Structure formats: structure tokens, C-alpha cells
Amino acid sequence: MVVDAMNHGTRDSKAIMSITKLSPFVASKIIKNYPSIRSSLPDLRTLFHTMINLEYQIKTGQLPVDLFWSTVKASVGKGK
């Protein structure tokens, strides 16, 4: 929610705290780290999509559970 608010131009910490109901400490830390958070969003989206696909494959029997973590590690390593 903080990243969404900042992407829409909200930079005031009090406004962000009001919108998100976060404590001042947490909101200030997120605001401070916003540039690095924003730059890592594509990698996070890729990771979550990979996890969703792996979950589906496990639940439908297409991927043995013991291969899950090695597949996750391999897909995370691709982004580096």
C-alpha cells in the first residue's frame, strides 16, 4: 500500500501513515527504502508468479514435492 501511495505521488509520511495505519517508525523505514523497494518489484512479481505456478504443479501432481526447493532456488538464481 505504501508503494502504491508513493507511486501515485503521495510523499507525505503523515498521509501515508493515515492511509496505511502503519506506525510512524514502520512508515518512515518504508519511505526511506522506497527506491530500492520499487526497483525490486519486477523481481518480486516474477518470484510470486513462479511460486504460484510451482504450487499448481505440485497440487496437480506435475511436480514432485521434493523438487520444489531446488526449482525455487534455480528460478531465483536466474534473476541475478
Distance bins in CASP14 RR format, pairs under 12 A and 6 or more apart:
PFRMAT RR
TARGET T0000
AUTHOR 0000-0000-0000
RMODE 2
METHOD distances of the structure
MODEL  1
1 7 0 0 0 0 0 1 0 0 0 0 0
1 8 0 0 0 0 0 1 0 0 0 0 0
1 10 0 0 0 0 0 1 0 0 0 0 0
1 15 0 0 0 0 0 1 0 0 0 0 0
1 16 0 0 0 0 1 0 0 0 0 0 0
1 17 0 0 0 0 0 1 0 0 0 0 0
1 18 0 0 0 0 0 1 0 0 0 0 0
1 19 1 0 0 1 0 0 0 0 0 0 0
1 20 1 0 1 0 0 0 0 0 0 0 0
1 21 0 0 0 0 1 0 0 0 0 0 0
1 22 0 0 0 0 1 0 0 0 0 0 0
1 26 0 0 0 0 0 1 0 0 0 0 0
1 27 0 0 0 0 0 1 0 0 0 0 0
1 30 0 0 0 0 1 0 0 0 0 0 0
2 8 0 0 0 0 0 1 0 0 0 0 0
2 9 0 0 0 0 0 1 0 0 0 0 0
2 10 0 0 0 0 1 0 0 0 0 0 0
2 11 0 0 0 0 0 1 0 0 0 0 0
2 12 0 0 0 0 0 1 0 0 0 0 0
2 13 0 0 0 0 1 0 0 0 0 0 0
2 15 0 0 0 0 0 1 0 0 0 0 0
2 16 1 0 1 0 0 0 0 0 0 0 0
2 17 0 0 0 0 1 0 0 0 0 0 0
2 18 0 0 0 0 0 1 0 0 0 0 0
2 19 0 0 0 0 1 0 0 0 0 0 0
2 20 1 0 1 0 0 0 0 0 0 0 0
2 21 0 0 0 0 0 1 0 0 0 0 0
2 22 1 0 0 1 0 0 0 0 0 0 0
2 26 0 0 0 0 1 0 0 0 0 0 0
2 27 1 0 0 1 0 0 0 0 0 0 0
2 28 0 0 0 0 0 1 0 0 0 0 0
2 29 0 0 0 0 1 0 0 0 0 0 0
2 30 1 0 1 0 0 0 0 0 0 0 0
2 31 1 0 0 1 0 0 0 0 0 0 0
2 32 0 0 0 0 0 1 0 0 0 0 0
2 33 0 0 0 0 1 0 0 0 0 0 0
2 34 1 0 0 1 0 0 0 0 0 0 0
2 37 0 0 0 0 1 0 0 0 0 0 0
2 38 0 0 0 0 0 1 0 0 0 0 0
3 9 0 0 0 0 0 1 0 0 0 0 0
3 10 0 0 0 0 0 1 0 0 0 0 0
3 16 0 0 0 0 0 1 0 0 0 0 0
3 19 0 0 0 0 0 1 0 0 0 0 0
3 20 0 0 0 0 0 1 0 0 0 0 0
3 27 0 0 0 0 0 1 0 0 0 0 0
3 30 1 0 0 1 0 0 0 0 0 0 0
3 31 0 0 0 0 0 1 0 0 0 0 0
3 33 0 0 0 0 0 1 0 0 0 0 0
3 34 1 0 0 1 0 0 0 0 0 0 0
3 35 0 0 0 0 0 1 0 0 0 0 0
3 36 0 0 0 0 0 1 0 0 0 0 0
3 37 1 0 1 0 0 0 0 0 0 0 0
3 38 1 0 0 1 0 0 0 0 0 0 0
3 39 0 0 0 0 0 1 0 0 0 0 0
3 40 0 0 0 0 0 1 0 0 0 0 0
3 41 1 0 0 1 0 0 0 0 0 0 0
3 44 0 0 0 0 0 1 0 0 0 0 0
4 10 0 0 0 0 1 0 0 0 0 0 0
4 16 0 0 0 0 0 1 0 0 0 0 0
4 19 0 0 0 0 1 0 0 0 0 0 0
4 20 0 0 0 0 1 0 0 0 0 0 0
4 30 0 0 0 0 0 1 0 0 0 0 0
4 34 0 0 0 0 0 1 0 0 0 0 0
4 37 0 0 0 0 0 1 0 0 0 0 0
4 38 0 0 0 0 0 1 0 0 0 0 0
4 41 0 0 0 0 0 1 0 0 0 0 0
5 11 0 0 0 0 1 0 0 0 0 0 0
5 12 0 0 0 0 1 0 0 0 0 0 0
5 13 0 0 0 0 0 1 0 0 0 0 0
5 14 0 0 0 0 0 1 0 0 0 0 0
5 15 1 0 0 1 0 0 0 0 0 0 0
5 16 1 0 1 0 0 0 0 0 0 0 0
5 17 0 0 0 0 0 1 0 0 0 0 0
5 18 0 0 0 0 1 0 0 0 0 0 0
5 19 1 0 1 0 0 0 0 0 0 0 0
5 20 1 0 0 1 0 0 0 0 0 0 0
5 22 0 0 0 0 0 1 0 0 0 0 0
5 27 0 0 0 0 1 0 0 0 0 0 0
5 30 0 0 0 0 1 0 0 0 0 0 0
5 31 0 0 0 0 1 0 0 0 0 0 0
5 34 0 0 0 0 0 1 0 0 0 0 0
6 12 0 0 0 0 0 1 0 0 0 0 0
6 13 0 0 0 0 0 1 0 0 0 0 0
6 15 0 0 0 0 0 1 0 0 0 0 0
6 16 1 0 0 1 0 0 0 0 0 0 0
6 19 0 0 0 0 0 1 0 0 0 0 0
6 20 0 0 0 0 0 1 0 0 0 0 0
6 27 0 0 0 0 0 1 0 0 0 0 0
6 30 0 0 0 0 1 0 0 0 0 0 0
6 31 1 0 0 1 0 0 0 0 0 0 0
6 32 0 0 0 0 0 1 0 0 0 0 0
6 33 0 0 0 0 0 1 0 0 0 0 0
6 34 1 0 1 0 0 0 0 0 0 0 0
6 35 0 0 0 0 1 0 0 0 0 0 0
6 37 0 0 0 0 1 0 0 0 0 0 0
6 38 1 0 0 1 0 0 0 0 0 0 0
6 41 0 0 0 0 0 1 0 0 0 0 0
7 16 0 0 0 0 0 1 0 0 0 0 0
7 34 0 0 0 0 1 0 0 0 0 0 0
7 35 0 0 0 0 0 1 0 0 0 0 0
7 37 0 0 0 0 0 1 0 0 0 0 0
7 38 1 0 0 1 0 0 0 0 0 0 0
7 41 0 0 0 0 1 0 0 0 0 0 0
8 15 0 0 0 0 0 1 0 0 0 0 0
8 16 0 0 0 0 0 1 0 0 0 0 0
8 19 0 0 0 0 0 1 0 0 0 0 0
9 15 0 0 0 0 1 0 0 0 0 0 0
9 16 0 0 0 0 0 1 0 0 0 0 0
9 19 0 0 0 0 0 1 0 0 0 0 0
9 31 0 0 0 0 0 1 0 0 0 0 0
9 34 0 0 0 0 0 1 0 0 0 0 0
10 16 1 0 1 0 0 0 0 0 0 0 0
10 17 0 0 0 0 0 1 0 0 0 0 0
10 18 0 0 0 0 1 0 0 0 0 0 0
10 19 1 0 0 1 0 0 0 0 0 0 0
10 20 0 0 0 0 0 1 0 0 0 0 0
10 27 0 0 0 0 0 1 0 0 0 0 0
10 31 0 0 0 0 1 0 0 0 0 0 0
10 34 0 0 0 0 0 1 0 0 0 0 0
11 27 0 0 0 0 0 1 0 0 0 0 0
11 31 1 0 0 1 0 0 0 0 0 0 0
11 32 0 0 0 0 0 1 0 0 0 0 0
11 34 0 0 0 0 1 0 0 0 0 0 0
12 18 0 0 0 0 1 0 0 0 0 0 0
12 19 0 0 0 0 0 1 0 0 0 0 0
12 27 0 0 0 0 0 1 0 0 0 0 0
12 28 0 0 0 0 0 1 0 0 0 0 0
12 31 0 0 0 0 1 0 0 0 0 0 0
13 19 0 0 0 0 0 1 0 0 0 0 0
13 20 0 0 0 0 0 1 0 0 0 0 0
13 22 0 0 0 0 1 0 0 0 0 0 0
13 23 0 0 0 0 0 1 0 0 0 0 0
13 24 1 0 0 1 0 0 0 0 0 0 0
13 25 0 0 0 0 0 1 0 0 0 0 0
13 26 0 0 0 0 0 1 0 0 0 0 0
13 27 1 0 1 0 0 0 0 0 0 0 0
13 28 1 0 0 1 0 0 0 0 0 0 0
13 29 0 0 0 0 0 1 0 0 0 0 0
13 30 0 0 0 0 1 0 0 0 0 0 0
13 31 1 0 1 0 0 0 0 0 0 0 0
13 32 0 0 0 0 1 0 0 0 0 0 0
13 34 0 0 0 0 0 1 0 0 0 0 0
14 20 0 0 0 0 0 1 0 0 0 0 0
14 22 0 0 0 0 0 1 0 0 0 0 0
14 24 0 0 0 0 1 0 0 0 0 0 0
14 27 0 0 0 0 1 0 0 0 0 0 0
14 28 0 0 0 0 0 1 0 0 0 0 0
14 31 0 0 0 0 0 1 0 0 0 0 0
15 22 0 0 0 0 0 1 0 0 0 0 0
15 27 0 0 0 0 1 0 0 0 0 0 0
15 31 0 0 0 0 0 1 0 0 0 0 0
16 22 1 0 0 1 0 0 0 0 0 0 0
16 23 0 0 0 0 0 1 0 0 0 0 0
16 24 0 0 0 0 1 0 0 0 0 0 0
16 26 0 0 0 0 0 1 0 0 0 0 0
16 27 1 0 1 0 0 0 0 0 0 0 0
16 28 0 0 0 0 1 0 0 0 0 0 0
16 29 0 0 0 0 0 1 0 0 0 0 0
16 30 1 0 0 1 0 0 0 0 0 0 0
16 31 1 0 0 1 0 0 0 0 0 0 0
16 32 0 0 0 0 0 1 0 0 0 0 0
16 34 0 0 0 0 1 0 0 0 0 0 0
17 23 1 0 0 1 0 0 0 0 0 0 0
17 24 1 0 0 1 0 0 0 0 0 0 0
17 25 0 0 0 0 0 1 0 0 0 0 0
17 26 0 0 0 0 1 0 0 0 0 0 0
17 27 1 0 1 0 0 0 0 0 0 0 0
17 28 0 0 0 0 1 0 0 0 0 0 0
17 29 0 0 0 0 0 1 0 0 0 0 0
17 30 0 0 0 0 0 1 0 0 0 0 0
17 31 0 0 0 0 1 0 0 0 0 0 0
18 24 0 0 0 0 0 1 0 0 0 0 0
18 27 0 0 0 0 1 0 0 0 0 0 0
19 27 0 0 0 0 1 0 0 0 0 0 0
19 30 0 0 0 0 0 1 0 0 0 0 0
20 26 0 0 0 0 1 0 0 0 0 0 0
20 27 1 0 0 1 0 0 0 0 0 0 0
20 30 0 0 0 0 1 0 0 0 0 0 0
20 31 0 0 0 0 0 1 0 0 0 0 0
21 27 0 0 0 0 1 0 0 0 0 0 0
22 28 0 0 0 0 1 0 0 0 0 0 0
22 29 0 0 0 0 1 0 0 0 0 0 0
22 30 1 0 0 1 0 0 0 0 0 0 0
22 31 0 0 0 0 0 1 0 0 0 0 0
23 29 0 0 0 0 1 0 0 0 0 0 0
23 30 0 0 0 0 0 1 0 0 0 0 0
24 30 0 0 0 0 0 1 0 0 0 0 0
24 31 0 0 0 0 0 1 0 0 0 0 0
25 31 0 0 0 0 0 1 0 0 0 0 0
25 32 0 0 0 0 0 1 0 0 0 0 0
26 32 0 0 0 0 0 1 0 0 0 0 0
26 33 0 0 0 0 0 1 0 0 0 0 0
27 33 0 0 0 0 0 1 0 0 0 0 0
27 34 0 0 0 0 0 1 0 0 0 0 0
28 34 0 0 0 0 0 1 0 0 0 0 0
29 36 0 0 0 0 0 1 0 0 0 0 0
29 37 0 0 0 0 0 1 0 0 0 0 0
30 36 0 0 0 0 0 1 0 0 0 0 0
30 37 1 0 0 1 0 0 0 0 0 0 0
30 38 0 0 0 0 0 1 0 0 0 0 0
31 37 0 0 0 0 1 0 0 0 0 0 0
31 38 0 0 0 0 0 1 0 0 0 0 0
33 39 0 0 0 0 0 1 0 0 0 0 0
33 40 0 0 0 0 1 0 0 0 0 0 0
34 40 0 0 0 0 0 1 0 0 0 0 0
34 41 0 0 0 0 0 1 0 0 0 0 0
35 41 0 0 0 0 0 1 0 0 0 0 0
36 43 0 0 0 0 0 1 0 0 0 0 0
36 44 0 0 0 0 0 1 0 0 0 0 0
37 43 0 0 0 0 0 1 0 0 0 0 0
37 44 0 0 0 0 1 0 0 0 0 0 0
38 44 0 0 0 0 0 1 0 0 0 0 0
40 46 0 0 0 0 0 1 0 0 0 0 0
40 47 0 0 0 0 1 0 0 0 0 0 0
40 79 0 0 0 0 0 1 0 0 0 0 0
41 47 0 0 0 0 0 1 0 0 0 0 0
41 48 0 0 0 0 0 1 0 0 0 0 0
42 48 0 0 0 0 0 1 0 0 0 0 0
42 49 0 0 0 0 0 1 0 0 0 0 0
42 79 0 0 0 0 1 0 0 0 0 0 0
43 49 0 0 0 0 0 1 0 0 0 0 0
43 50 0 0 0 0 0 1 0 0 0 0 0
43 75 0 0 0 0 0 1 0 0 0 0 0
43 76 0 0 0 0 1 0 0 0 0 0 0
43 77 0 0 0 0 0 1 0 0 0 0 0
43 78 0 0 0 0 1 0 0 0 0 0 0
43 79 1 0 0 1 0 0 0 0 0 0 0
43 80 0 0 0 0 1 0 0 0 0 0 0
44 50 0 0 0 0 0 1 0 0 0 0 0
44 51 0 0 0 0 0 1 0 0 0 0 0
44 76 0 0 0 0 0 1 0 0 0 0 0
44 79 0 0 0 0 0 1 0 0 0 0 0
45 51 0 0 0 0 0 1 0 0 0 0 0
45 52 0 0 0 0 0 1 0 0 0 0 0
46 52 0 0 0 0 0 1 0 0 0 0 0
46 53 0 0 0 0 0 1 0 0 0 0 0
46 72 0 0 0 0 0 1 0 0 0 0 0
46 75 1 0 0 1 0 0 0 0 0 0 0
46 76 0 0 0 0 1 0 0 0 0 0 0
46 77 0 0 0 0 0 1 0 0 0 0 0
46 78 0 0 0 0 1 0 0 0 0 0 0
46 79 1 0 0 1 0 0 0 0 0 0 0
46 80 0 0 0 0 0 1 0 0 0 0 0
47 53 0 0 0 0 0 1 0 0 0 0 0
47 54 0 0 0 0 0 1 0 0 0 0 0
47 72 0 0 0 0 1 0 0 0 0 0 0
47 73 0 0 0 0 0 1 0 0 0 0 0
47 75 1 0 0 1 0 0 0 0 0 0 0
47 76 1 0 0 1 0 0 0 0 0 0 0
47 77 0 0 0 0 0 1 0 0 0 0 0
47 78 0 0 0 0 0 1 0 0 0 0 0
47 79 0 0 0 0 1 0 0 0 0 0 0
48 54 0 0 0 0 0 1 0 0 0 0 0
48 55 0 0 0 0 0 1 0 0 0 0 0
48 72 0 0 0 0 0 1 0 0 0 0 0
48 75 0 0 0 0 0 1 0 0 0 0 0
48 76 0 0 0 0 0 1 0 0 0 0 0
49 55 0 0 0 0 0 1 0 0 0 0 0
49 56 0 0 0 0 0 1 0 0 0 0 0
49 75 0 0 0 0 1 0 0 0 0 0 0
50 56 0 0 0 0 0 1 0 0 0 0 0
50 57 0 0 0 0 0 1 0 0 0 0 0
50 63 0 0 0 0 0 1 0 0 0 0 0
50 68 0 0 0 0 0 1 0 0 0 0 0
50 71 0 0 0 0 1 0 0 0 0 0 0
50 72 1 0 0 1 0 0 0 0 0 0 0
50 73 0 0 0 0 0 1 0 0 0 0 0
50 74 0 0 0 0 1 0 0 0 0 0 0
50 75 1 0 1 0 0 0 0 0 0 0 0
50 76 0 0 0 0 1 0 0 0 0 0 0
50 77 0 0 0 0 0 1 0 0 0 0 0
50 78 0 0 0 0 1 0 0 0 0 0 0
50 79 0 0 0 0 0 1 0 0 0 0 0
51 57 0 0 0 0 0 1 0 0 0 0 0
51 58 0 0 0 0 0 1 0 0 0 0 0
51 68 0 0 0 0 1 0 0 0 0 0 0
51 69 0 0 0 0 0 1 0 0 0 0 0
51 71 0 0 0 0 1 0 0 0 0 0 0
51 72 1 0 0 1 0 0 0 0 0 0 0
51 75 0 0 0 0 1 0 0 0 0 0 0
51 76 0 0 0 0 0 1 0 0 0 0 0
52 58 0 0 0 0 0 1 0 0 0 0 0
52 59 0 0 0 0 0 1 0 0 0 0 0
52 72 0 0 0 0 0 1 0 0 0 0 0
52 75 0 0 0 0 0 1 0 0 0 0 0
53 59 0 0 0 0 0 1 0 0 0 0 0
53 60 0 0 0 0 0 1 0 0 0 0 0
53 62 0 0 0 0 1 0 0 0 0 0 0
53 63 0 0 0 0 1 0 0 0 0 0 0
53 68 0 0 0 0 0 1 0 0 0 0 0
53 71 0 0 0 0 1 0 0 0 0 0 0
53 72 0 0 0 0 0 1 0 0 0 0 0
53 75 0 0 0 0 1 0 0 0 0 0 0
54 60 0 0 0 0 0 1 0 0 0 0 0
54 61 0 0 0 0 0 1 0 0 0 0 0
54 62 0 0 0 0 1 0 0 0 0 0 0
54 63 1 0 0 1 0 0 0 0 0 0 0
54 64 0 0 0 0 0 1 0 0 0 0 0
54 65 0 0 0 0 0 1 0 0 0 0 0
54 67 0 0 0 0 1 0 0 0 0 0 0
54 68 1 0 0 1 0 0 0 0 0 0 0
54 69 0 0 0 0 1 0 0 0 0 0 0
54 70 0 0 0 0 0 1 0 0 0 0 0
54 71 1 0 1 0 0 0 0 0 0 0 0
54 72 1 0 0 1 0 0 0 0 0 0 0
54 73 0 0 0 0 0 1 0 0 0 0 0
54 74 0 0 0 0 0 1 0 0 0 0 0
54 75 0 0 0 0 1 0 0 0 0 0 0
54 76 0 0 0 0 0 1 0 0 0 0 0
55 61 0 0 0 0 0 1 0 0 0 0 0
55 62 0 0 0 0 0 1 0 0 0 0 0
55 63 0 0 0 0 1 0 0 0 0 0 0
55 65 0 0 0 0 0 1 0 0 0 0 0
55 68 0 0 0 0 1 0 0 0 0 0 0
55 71 0 0 0 0 0 1 0 0 0 0 0
55 72 0 0 0 0 0 1 0 0 0 0 0
56 62 1 0 0 1 0 0 0 0 0 0 0
56 63 0 0 0 0 1 0 0 0 0 0 0
56 68 0 0 0 0 0 1 0 0 0 0 0
57 63 1 1 0 0 0 0 0 0 0 0 0
57 64 0 0 0 0 1 0 0 0 0 0 0
57 65 0 0 0 0 0 1 0 0 0 0 0
57 67 0 0 0 0 1 0 0 0 0 0 0
57 68 0 0 0 0 1 0 0 0 0 0 0
57 71 0 0 0 0 1 0 0 0 0 0 0
57 72 0 0 0 0 0 1 0 0 0 0 0
58 64 1 0 0 1 0 0 0 0 0 0 0
58 65 1 0 1 0 0 0 0 0 0 0 0
58 66 0 0 0 0 0 1 0 0 0 0 0
58 67 0 0 0 0 1 0 0 0 0 0 0
58 68 1 0 0 1 0 0 0 0 0 0 0
58 69 0 0 0 0 0 1 0 0 0 0 0
58 71 0 0 0 0 1 0 0 0 0 0 0
58 72 0 0 0 0 0 1 0 0 0 0 0
59 65 0 0 0 0 0 1 0 0 0 0 0
59 68 0 0 0 0 0 1 0 0 0 0 0
61 67 0 0 0 0 0 1 0 0 0 0 0
61 68 0 0 0 0 0 1 0 0 0 0 0
62 68 0 0 0 0 0 1 0 0 0 0 0
62 71 0 0 0 0 0 1 0 0 0 0 0
63 69 0 0 0 0 0 1 0 0 0 0 0
63 70 0 0 0 0 0 1 0 0 0 0 0
63 71 1 0 0 1 0 0 0 0 0 0 0
63 72 0 0 0 0 0 1 0 0 0 0 0
64 70 0 0 0 0 0 1 0 0 0 0 0
64 71 0 0 0 0 1 0 0 0 0 0 0
65 71 0 0 0 0 0 1 0 0 0 0 0
65 72 0 0 0 0 0 1 0 0 0 0 0
67 73 0 0 0 0 0 1 0 0 0 0 0
67 74 0 0 0 0 1 0 0 0 0 0 0
67 75 0 0 0 0 0 1 0 0 0 0 0
68 74 0 0 0 0 0 1 0 0 0 0 0
68 75 0 0 0 0 0 1 0 0 0 0 0
69 75 0 0 0 0 0 1 0 0 0 0 0
69 76 0 0 0 0 0 1 0 0 0 0 0
70 76 0 0 0 0 0 1 0 0 0 0 0
70 77 0 0 0 0 0 1 0 0 0 0 0
71 77 0 0 0 0 0 1 0 0 0 0 0
71 78 0 0 0 0 0 1 0 0 0 0 0
72 78 0 0 0 0 0 1 0 0 0 0 0
73 79 0 0 0 0 0 1 0 0 0 0 0
73 80 0 0 0 0 0 1 0 0 0 0 0
74 80 0 0 0 0 0 1 0 0 0 0 0
END
